[in-house]
Every structure is written in C-alpha cells, then in structure tokens.
Amino acid sequence: MTENNLAVTAYPGRAQWVGAGAVVGLAFLLCLYFVLAFGVNVPFWDEWELLARFREIYAGRMNWWDLALSKHNEHLIGFAFLVGSLQLLLSGFDSKLQLVSGVLIQALAFGIMAAALWRSVPEDRRPLWLALSSLIWFSLSQHKNLLWGFQTAWFLVTLLLAITLACLHRAKNLEGRAGAGQWVALAAASALLASFTSTQGVIVWLAAAVYLLVRESYQLGAFFRSRISRLWMVAAVLAGGAFVSVWLLKGGGGAGGGGEFSMRAFGYIFVGIHGAFLGDVGVLGVAGFGAVMLVFVGLALIKALAAQDKAGYALPVALIVFGLVFVLLVAIGRAKFGTGAARDPHYTAYSLMTFFGALTIFLRRDAAVAGRGLIGLGAALFPAMVVVATFASTYDAVLKGIDWRRSQGLSAATLLKFREAPDFVLASLLFGDAGLVRRNAEFLESNRLGVFGDPHAVPEAVKPYVDMPPTLVAWQERYPDRKAAIVRAWWVYQIGNDLRRAFDPMAGDFAERLMGWSYGASRDGDHYLSTHLKDFAADFEAMHKAEDARKSVK
C-alpha cells in the first residue's frame, strides 16, 4: 500500500480549486506589486560591477566569453552576468524591470516544481498544498532579493534547481526506456549552468544525487547499479573539475576579513536564517521561530525515512537537503563576521526550499506513518506556521520596502547629480568605488539609459530630501563665503539615515538644527559622519562671528 492508496473521504470540489487558484494568484501578484511599488530604477552595490563589465563589452575591451567566465567574490557568476546583461539590454538598463523579471523567473520555477510534484500529492490535498506552496515560494521574507536586481542570480539558481530535479524525475520514470539519457543530459546541463550562476548552484549536484539515492529507497547498491546514477556521478565529477579549474584560473579566494570563527555565531546563524521566514522579529524571535521550524523539518525527514514508499519522497527530500546545505555553508562562512547574517533577508531564499519540501512531505499519505504521534501533530501544525509566517513577514517587508524606496530613491537622485556630488557621497549611497560610479554614470548619461532616461526614477516621497530646503538656501545667502561648508553639511545630511529621521528638511528650524549638529560633530569627532565635517567647526564659528558683527553694526 502506498501513500495514495489510503482511503480518501472526499475529492476537492470547484470551490476548493477556485480558492487555491485565488491564493496562488494573490501571492504572485502581491510579490509583483511589491517590486513595482518599492523597487527603484537605480543600480545597487554589486550591480555597479556588472554595469562596468557591460561597459567594457560596449567599448570592445571585453568579449561575451570573458563575461561568461566572470568571477565575483567567491562566486563564478558568468551565467547570471549574461542573463543580467540581456535584461539590461532589453529594458534599456531599467533596474526596476529587472526586478520584475526576477519575480517571473521565480514563478516559472514554482510552476516547474509544482508540475513535477503534482502526482505525488494526494488529490484531495492538492488545493491546500498548492495554496500553501505559493505562500512559501512568493514569500516576502526574501524582500531584499526581490528589490535587488543583482539577486536575480539567486532566482536563476532556484529555476535551474527546479529544472534539474524535474528532468531527473522524468529520466527516472523512463529508466530502461528510450529517452532517459536525453533527460539526464538536460538535467546535467541545467546543473552546470547553476554552478556558473552563483556558488550555491554547485549544491544542485548534491541535491540531485540525494534525489537519485532516495529514488532507490536509500539502497547504495541499487544507486550505483542505476545507469542514471552513474551518468550523474560522472557528469558531476567533470563539472566539478571545470568549476575548480575556472575558479582557480580567476584567482580563487573569496570574501576575506572578519574575526575568528565562533560556534555561537554559527549556531545562531543556522537557526536564525530559518527563523527569518517570520520576518525581522528581533534576535530572540528569529532564533525561537527558526528552532521551531527546524523541529518541523526534522519531523518531516523522519516521516520520509520511515515511510513505506520511501522513493515517493525523493523530490521533497532533495529540496530540503539543498536548503539545509546552503544555510549550513552560509553559517560556516559568515560566523567569523558575527551574527548579522541570521537576519539578512536575502539568505532566506533557500530556506524556503526546505519548508516547501517539508510541507510536501507532511501532506503526503503513507500507511507506515499515518497520523503517528509527533509526525501527525507536525503535519497538522505546519500549515498554520506557514500562514502565520506569511502575514508577519509581509508586514515586515512592507516596512522594509518603504525604507528601501526612500534610501534607493535618494541614490537615484544622487546619481542624477553625480557630477556635483562629492566622492564620499557617491561611495556612501551608490558604491564604494566613486571613480567606477562616475565612469558608469557618464556611460548611462551619454546614452540616456537607466535613471537618465526615466523621468519618474526618483519617488515622490524622496523629493523633499533631494533639493536643498529653503531654510538652508537662506543660510547660503546670508553667508555666501561659507557656501561650500553649508553645501557639504547638506550632503552629509543626505547620507546619514539617522539624520534624515531626526531632522525634517521641511521644518522651519531645519537649517539651525543641522548647522548646530554639524558643528558638534565636527568639534567632538564622535559621530560616524564626523570625518566628513572635519573643518566645519571653524566655518560655523566664522558664521557666528559674522552674525555677531552684523548685529553690533545695527
């Protein structure tokens, strides 16, 4: 007896399918609306390097093959750069449209994975599974990836993972018959592209091997006797050799810096990344929810291992392994930098694969574990956890989206004024290499691309922070010989998040408050922005002396 042979009391009616379709549609549309509402048409951080490489191609100093073998930090990211360049070309370098394409890639990956798993979910549970799965795949807990065009690479890895597993699934179903080899070849090609999209794409090879092992009910002998498994292992070795060769050819290495490895930080990051599905709910909240979700994942794996039809759980187990291994590697790599990675929402992307796999396992039926103790309790509670996390993370994402739109909108406004902006402003708001920013900005401006061809690039909510307010203009008119110092204080205000929250540029006393704060920061040198105001104290004192002299004349 298999999981789908158990008695089914009722089949889903039209209302259930309509409800499931509505949830899927709303989850997708909410994700799409999120990037349209909060995305800004301006490159963000690493995207400046992609733009620089495209500019080299445009100038004839780099070819597409060089781009395909590009290395970025610890990642071989050539395929992502090729796709990113295509996105830029087709969109007129519109970063916001690039975000839309990221959502569409995620939707395609969801469709492929749902189709591959469709028959493994009992028919009466498919509407519920489809609805909850969409809440996981389109979760706004990954809001940083949704609003950062460079992170399209991560969505591409998800898509290539889905293609790889779907192709292998088809190959195993055809094993011993014509056509199986072609599907293995397609799966291997997809996994190879994933490897050259971002380093986590290498984990696709492992996840696929786990899938093949589970299809043989964890029997190593059967695994190695399978022609498909042997082909996969050979392809993985060849791809691994190619990956390491290119990686070393490009200089090897990775993200440097940081302190000593901390087991405490490692544990918190591993647990916390899973807890970030709930949104940014504080240190204890993220750790607590992550621990609970990992317990559910553990129960799901126990069910898959104890099941009568072990092979039927191959796809969800492979997804869980992919997600867990990714988070494990992040925790190992980032533990020396502290615990911040645990609450960085872009790492949430692949823990969602773990939860999707766990959900699928819980909703399958199997006579060997039907309703058994904690597993039955987990199956009952896990869907509720997904719903709670969806509402909480959506609320948190909206708040973060508002902040993102404000900060990136200011970046867009600064890019439009790149010729007059000081280097420290470009380095703070756009990218650390101000010279690179200026060269890229000149390219965009001369070709009317990106923000320079978009009359609506700067959001309305940001405009009060873009142009110098009247109160500060009045100070310039009153002290024309100190204009440079006043302008510099205004630039410092624009790069200080805490200053923008503290001082309203439309307030009548804004200029006095900003000038007073700048004087204190310059004199005391105890603020992170003080270094940009080193000489302001002397200017401020000169302005006060001029004011006193003016009053004495009167």
C-alpha positions in Angstrom: 0.0 0.0 0.0 1.4 3.4 -0.9 0.5 6.9 0.3 -2.1 7.5 -2.3 -3.8 4.1 -1.8 -5.1 5.2 1.6 -8.8 5.9 1.9 -9.8 9.4 0.7 -13.1 10.7 2.1 -13.7 13.5 -0.4 -12.2 14.9 -3.6 -11.7 18.6 -4.0 -14.6 20.5 -5.4 -14.7 23.6 -7.6 -14.8 25.9 -4.6 -11.5 24.4 -3.3 -9.8 24.8 -6.6 -11.1 28.4 -7.0 -9.8 29.2 -3.5 -6.4 27.6 -4.2 -6.1 29.4 -7.5 -7.0 32.7 -5.8 -4.3 32.2 -3.2 -1.7 31.4 -5.8 -2.7 34.4 -7.9 -2.7 36.8 -4.9 0.7 35.5 -3.7 2.2 36.1 -7.1 0.5 39.4 -7.7 1.5 40.7 -4.2 5.1 39.8 -5.0 4.9 41.5 -8.3 3.2 44.6 -6.8 5.9 44.7 -4.1 8.7 45.2 -6.6 6.7 47.7 -8.6 5.8 49.7 -5.5 9.1 49.7 -3.7 11.7 49.0 -6.4 13.7 51.9 -7.7 15.4 52.3 -11.1 19.0 52.7 -9.9 21.8 50.1 -9.7 22.5 48.8 -6.1 26.0 47.9 -4.9 27.3 44.8 -6.9 25.2 45.9 -9.9 27.8 48.6 -10.5 30.4 46.0 -11.3 28.1 44.2 -13.7 27.5 47.6 -15.4 31.2 48.2 -15.6 31.8 44.9 -17.3 29.0 45.6 -19.8 30.6 49.0 -20.5 33.8 47.1 -21.2 32.0 45.0 -23.8 30.4 48.0 -25.3 33.8 49.6 -25.7 35.3 46.5 -27.3 37.6 45.8 -24.4 35.9 42.6 -23.2 34.1 39.8 -25.1 31.0 37.8 -24.1 33.1 34.8 -23.4 35.1 36.7 -20.8 31.8 37.8 -19.2 30.5 34.1 -19.2 33.6 33.1 -17.1 33.3 36.1 -14.7 34.2 35.7 -11.0 32.7 37.9 -8.4 34.0 37.5 -4.8 33.8 33.7 -4.2 31.2 33.2 -7.0 31.6 32.1 -10.6 28.7 34.2 -11.8 29.1 34.2 -15.6 25.6 32.9 -16.5 24.0 35.4 -14.1 26.0 38.2 -15.7 25.0 37.0 -19.2 21.3 37.0 -18.2 21.7 40.3 -16.3 23.3 41.9 -19.4 20.4 40.6 -21.5 17.9 42.1 -19.0 19.7 45.4 -19.2 19.7 45.5 -23.0 16.1 44.6 -23.3 14.9 47.0 -20.6 17.1 50.0 -21.6 19.1 49.5 -18.4 15.9 49.8 -16.3 16.7 48.2 -12.9 13.1 48.1 -11.9 12.1 46.0 -14.9 15.0 43.7 -13.9 13.2 43.1 -10.6 10.0 42.2 -12.5 11.9 39.6 -14.4 13.2 38.1 -11.1 9.6 37.6 -10.0 8.7 35.9 -13.3 11.7 33.6 -13.0 10.6 32.6 -9.6 7.1 32.0 -10.9 8.4 29.8 -13.7 10.5 27.8 -11.1 7.4 27.3 -9.0 5.4 26.1 -12.0 8.0 23.5 -12.9 8.4 22.2 -9.4 4.7 22.1 -8.8 4.2 20.1 -12.0 7.0 17.7 -11.1 5.4 17.0 -7.6 1.8 17.1 -8.7 1.1 13.4 -8.8 2.9 12.7 -5.6 0.4 14.8 -3.6 -2.9 13.1 -2.8 -5.7 14.5 -5.0 -7.9 15.7 -2.1 -4.9 17.6 -0.6 -3.7 19.3 -3.8 -5.6 22.6 -3.4 -4.3 23.1 0.1 -0.8 22.1 -1.0 -0.8 24.4 -4.0 -2.1 27.4 -1.9 0.4 26.9 0.9 3.3 26.2 -1.5 2.7 29.5 -3.3 2.8 31.4 0.1 6.3 29.9 0.6 7.7 30.4 -2.9 6.5 34.0 -3.2 7.2 34.8 0.5 8.1 38.5 1.1 10.5 37.3 3.8 13.0 37.4 0.9 12.3 41.0 0.2 15.9 42.0 -0.2 16.3 39.6 -3.2 13.1 40.9 -4.7 14.3 44.6 -4.6 17.9 44.0 -5.6 18.4 43.2 -9.3 21.7 41.6 -8.8 20.0 38.9 -6.8 18.3 37.6 -10.0 21.2 35.2 -9.8 19.6 33.5 -6.8 16.2 33.2 -8.6 18.1 31.7 -11.5 19.6 29.1 -9.2 16.2 28.2 -7.9 14.9 27.9 -11.5 17.9 25.7 -12.5 17.4 23.6 -9.4 13.8 23.0 -10.4 14.7 22.2 -14.0 17.4 19.8 -12.9 15.2 17.9 -10.5 12.2 17.8 -12.9 14.4 16.4 -15.7 16.0 13.8 -13.5 12.5 12.9 -12.2 11.4 12.4 -15.8 14.6 10.4 -16.5 14.0 8.0 -13.6 10.4 7.5 -14.7 11.7 6.4 -18.1 14.7 4.4 -16.8 15.4 1.5 -19.1 13.5 3.0 -21.9 14.3 5.3 -24.8 14.7 9.0 -23.9 16.0 8.7 -20.4 19.5 9.6 -21.4 18.4 12.9 -23.0 16.6 13.9 -19.8 19.8 13.2 -17.8 21.8 15.3 -20.2 19.3 18.2 -19.8 19.5 17.9 -16.0 23.3 17.9 -16.2 23.3 21.0 -18.4 21.0 22.8 -16.0 23.1 21.9 -13.0 26.2 23.1 -14.9 24.6 26.5 -15.6 23.6 26.7 -11.9 27.3 26.2 -10.9 28.3 29.1 -13.1 25.4 31.3 -11.8 26.4 31.6 -8.1 28.4 29.3 -5.9 25.3 27.8 -4.2 24.4 26.4 -7.6 27.1 23.7 -7.0 24.7 22.3 -4.3 22.3 21.4 -7.1 24.6 18.5 -8.0 24.4 17.2 -4.4 20.6 17.7 -4.2 20.2 15.8 -7.4 22.4 12.9 -6.2 20.3 12.8 -3.0 17.1 12.6 -5.2 18.6 9.6 -7.1 19.6 7.9 -3.8 16.1 8.3 -2.3 14.5 7.0 -5.5 16.4 3.8 -4.7 15.0 3.8 -1.2 18.4 4.8 0.2 19.9 1.5 -1.1 23.5 2.3 -2.1 23.9 -0.9 -4.1 20.8 0.0 -6.2 22.0 3.5 -6.5 25.4 2.5 -8.1 23.7 -0.1 -10.3 21.5 2.5 -11.8 22.8 3.8 -15.1 21.3 7.2 -14.5 23.1 7.5 -11.1 26.4 6.5 -12.7 25.9 9.0 -15.5 25.1 11.7 -12.9 28.2 11.0 -10.9 30.4 11.2 -14.0 28.8 14.5 -15.0 29.2 15.8 -11.5 32.9 15.0 -11.4 33.5 16.6 -14.9 31.5 19.7 -13.9 33.4 19.9 -10.6 36.7 19.8 -12.4 35.6 22.5 -14.8 34.3 24.7 -11.9 37.5 24.4 -9.9 39.7 25.0 -12.9 37.9 28.2 -13.8 37.7 29.3 -10.2 41.5 28.9 -9.7 42.2 30.4 -13.1 40.2 33.5 -12.0 42.3 33.8 -8.8 40.4 31.6 -6.3 39.8 33.1 -2.9 36.6 34.6 -1.6 35.2 37.0 0.9 38.1 38.0 3.2 38.2 39.8 6.5 36.2 39.1 9.7 37.4 37.7 13.0 37.7 34.2 14.4 35.1 31.5 13.8 32.5 31.4 16.5 30.4 28.3 17.2 27.9 30.5 19.0 27.5 32.7 15.9 27.4 29.7 13.7 24.6 28.1 15.6 22.6 31.3 15.8 23.0 32.0 12.0 22.0 28.4 11.1 18.8 28.6 13.2 18.1 32.3 12.6 18.1 32.1 8.8 15.2 29.6 9.1 13.5 31.9 11.6 13.7 34.9 9.2 10.8 33.3 7.4 8.8 35.2 10.1 10.4 38.5 9.2 12.7 40.6 11.3 11.2 40.0 14.7 14.3 40.5 16.8 17.2 38.3 18.0 15.1 36.0 20.2 12.1 35.9 17.9 14.1 34.8 14.9 16.0 32.2 16.9 12.9 30.8 18.5 10.9 30.6 15.3 13.9 29.1 13.5 14.3 26.4 16.1 10.6 25.5 15.9 10.7 25.3 12.1 13.8 23.1 12.2 11.9 20.7 14.5 9.1 20.5 11.9 11.7 19.9 9.2 13.2 17.1 11.3 9.8 15.5 11.8 9.2 15.7 8.0 12.5 13.9 7.4 11.7 11.2 10.0 8.4 10.7 8.2 10.2 10.4 4.8 12.7 7.9 6.2 10.1 5.8 8.0 7.6 5.8 5.1 6.6 2.6 3.3 7.0 4.3 -0.1 10.4 6.0 0.5 11.1 6.6 -3.1 8.0 8.7 -3.4 9.6 11.4 -1.2 12.7 11.9 -3.3 11.9 15.3 -4.7 10.9 17.0 -1.4 13.9 15.4 0.4 16.2 16.7 -2.3 14.8 20.2 -1.8 15.3 20.0 2.0 18.9 18.9 1.5 19.5 21.8 -0.9 18.2 24.3 1.6 19.9 22.9 4.7 23.3 22.6 3.0 23.1 26.2 1.7 22.3 27.6 5.2 25.0 25.4 6.7 27.6 26.8 4.3 26.4 30.3 5.0 26.6 29.8 8.7 30.2 28.4 8.4 31.3 31.2 6.1 29.7 34.1 7.9 30.2 33.1 11.6 33.5 35.0 11.7 31.7 38.2 10.8 29.2 38.0 13.7 25.5 37.1 13.8 24.2 39.7 11.3 23.7 37.1 8.5 20.9 35.4 10.5 18.6 38.4 10.0 19.8 39.3 6.4 16.6 38.6 4.4 18.4 37.6 1.2 19.7 34.4 2.8 16.1 33.3 3.4 15.6 32.4 -0.3 16.8 28.8 0.0 15.5 28.0 3.5 12.1 28.4 1.7 13.0 25.4 -0.4 13.4 23.5 2.9 10.0 24.5 4.1 8.4 23.7 0.7 9.9 20.2 0.9 8.7 19.7 4.5 5.2 20.8 3.5 5.0 18.4 0.7 6.2 15.5 2.9 3.6 16.4 5.6 0.7 16.4 3.1 1.6 13.0 1.6 -0.1 9.9 2.9 1.8 6.8 3.9 0.4 3.8 5.8 3.6 3.3 7.8 3.4 6.7 9.5 -0.3 7.7 9.1 -1.2 10.1 11.9 1.6 8.8 14.1 2.3 10.9 17.2 4.6 13.9 16.7 4.6 13.5 13.0 0.8 13.8 12.9 1.0 16.8 15.1 3.6 18.3 12.9 1.5 17.7 9.8 -1.4 19.5 11.5 0.5 22.5 12.8 3.0 23.2 10.0 0.4 24.7 7.6 -0.6 27.1 10.3 3.0 28.1 10.8 3.3 28.9 7.1 0.2 31.1 7.2 1.4 32.9 10.4 4.9 33.5 8.9 3.3 34.8 5.7 1.3 37.5 7.4 4.2 38.5 9.8 6.8 38.6 7.0 4.5 40.6 4.7 4.0 43.3 7.3 7.7 43.4 8.0 8.5 43.5 4.2 6.2 46.5 3.6 8.0 48.5 6.4 11.4 47.5 4.9 10.2 48.3 1.4 9.3 51.8 2.5 12.8 52.3 3.9 14.3 50.8 0.8 12.4 53.0 -1.6 13.4 56.1 0.4 17.1 55.2 0.5 17.3 54.0 -3.1 15.3 56.9 -4.3 17.9 59.2 -2.7 20.5 57.1 -4.5 18.7 57.7 -7.8 18.6 61.4 -7.2 22.3 61.5 -6.3 23.1 59.6 -9.5 21.4 62.3 -11.5 23.6 64.8 -9.8 26.8 62.7 -9.9 28.9 65.5 -11.4 28.4 67.8 -8.4 28.2 65.1 -5.7 31.4 64.6 -3.6 33.2 61.2 -3.8 32.2 60.4 -0.2 28.5 60.8 -1.1 28.8 58.5 -4.2 30.7 55.9 -2.1 28.1 56.0 0.7 24.9 56.0 -1.4 25.9 54.2 -4.6 29.1 52.1 -4.5 32.3 52.1 -2.6 34.4 52.9 -5.7 33.3 56.5 -6.5 35.5 56.5 -9.7 33.7 53.5 -11.0 30.4 55.1 -10.3 31.4 58.2 -12.2 32.6 56.2 -15.2 29.4 54.2 -15.3 27.2 57.3 -14.7 28.8 59.0 -17.7 28.1 56.0 -19.9 24.4 55.9 -18.7 24.0 59.7 -19.1 25.6 59.8 -22.6 23.2 57.0 -23.8 20.1 58.2 -21.9 19.9 54.9 -20.1 18.5 53.9 -16.7 17.7 56.7 -14.4 18.8 59.3 -17.1 16.1 58.1 -19.4 13.4 57.7 -16.7 11.5 60.9 -15.7 9.9 59.0 -12.8 13.1 57.4 -11.3 13.0 59.5 -8.1 10.0 58.6 -5.9 7.8 61.4 -4.7 8.4 60.5 -1.1 12.1 61.2 -1.6 11.9 64.6 -3.3 12.0 66.7 0.0 15.4 65.2 0.6 16.8 65.9 -2.8 16.8 69.7 -3.3 18.2 71.9 -0.6 15.3 73.3 1.5 14.6 77.0 1.7 15.9 77.4 5.2 19.3 76.2 4.2 19.3 78.2 1.0 18.7 81.3 3.2 21.9 80.4 5.2 23.8 80.3 2.0 22.5 83.7 1.0 23.4 85.1 4.5 26.9 83.6 4.5 28.0 83.4 0.8 31.6 83.0 1.7 30.7 79.8 3.6 28.6 78.3 0.9 30.9 75.3 0.4 30.7 74.4 4.1 26.9 74.6 4.1 26.6 72.5 0.9 28.9 69.9 2.5 26.7 69.7 5.6 23.7 69.2 3.3 25.5 66.3 1.5 26.4 64.8 4.9 22.7 65.0 5.9 21.7 63.1 2.8 24.0 60.1 3.5 23.0 59.9 7.2 20.0 57.7 7.8 19.8 58.8 11.4 20.0 62.4 10.4 17.1 62.1 7.9 15.0 60.5 10.6 15.9 63.2 13.2 15.7 66.4 11.1 12.7 67.2 8.9 14.0 69.2 5.9 10.6 71.0 5.6 10.7 72.2 9.2 11.2 75.9 9.9 14.2 75.3 12.2 15.8 72.6 10.0 18.9 74.8 9.0 19.6 75.8 12.5 19.4 72.3 13.8 21.5 70.8 11.0 24.1 73.5 11.4 24.2 73.1 15.1 24.6 69.3 14.8 27.3 69.6 12.2 29.2 71.9 14.5 29.1 69.5 17.3 30.0 66.5 15.1 33.0 68.4 13.7 34.2 69.7 17.1 33.7 66.4 19.0 34.6 64.0 16.3 32.5 61.2 17.9 29.9 60.6 15.1 30.4 58.2 12.2 30.0 61.1 9.8 32.4 63.4 11.7 35.2 62.6 9.3 33.3 64.4 6.5 33.0 67.6 8.7 36.5 68.0 10.0 36.7 71.7 9.2 33.1 72.6 9.7 33.6 73.9 13.3 35.8 76.7 12.1 33.3 77.6 9.4 30.4 77.6 11.9 32.3 79.8 14.3 33.1 82.2 11.5 29.4 82.4 10.6 28.6 83.2 14.2 31.3 85.9 14.3 29.9 87.4 11.2 26.4 87.3 12.7 27.6 89.0 15.9 29.4 91.7 13.8 26.3 92.3 11.8 24.3 92.7 15.0 26.8 95.1 16.5 26.7 97.3 13.4 23.0 97.5 13.7 
